[in-house]
């Protein structure tokens, strides 16, 4: 997989115009391949606007479709394979076993939330039927928990996979029906782009 250094905003990629960041190999301090363009205020505004634009439709997606989306994200992370582990090792200095475990933790979180979404109890659906005989008449009352809006996720320096682009914060927001805007951590921009 080729790392481009581009931002992903909506379904479009482009080079950020707010300076350039170069990833550094943690063990040597040498620059790694890829220059990453920083997001401008306009880029951020557009990402947030698009997240709000997608929110109401995404919140109402069928639970099965949302669960399948989370499972597809998990499968895609596994499909990146060795290049993801190698890049994460280079950028973070963490050992292979730790990163392979963290990748599986991330994949399993996505799968776990897919199961929770598919089961549906998280919505806490309630129905209290109307009672016209009561004085005053009681209306039909319905309740369900829904997402409140887009979520911002800030990648953590010490967990380049489990608390980053597709980690637990992102997985839970997507499971709840909330689009996500992610700010990747500058210590592992290549890992973040791959995910």
Secondary structure, 3 states (H helix, E strand, C coil): CCCCCCEEECCEEECCCCCEEEEECCCCCCEEEEEEECCCHHHHHHHHHHHHHHHHHHHCCCHHHHHHHHHHHHHHHHHHCHHHHHHHHHHHCCCHHHHHHHHHHHHHHHHHHHHHHHHCHHHCCEEECCECCCCCCECCEEECCCCCCCEEEECCCCCCCCCCCCCHHHHHHHHHCCCEEEECCHHHHHHHHHC
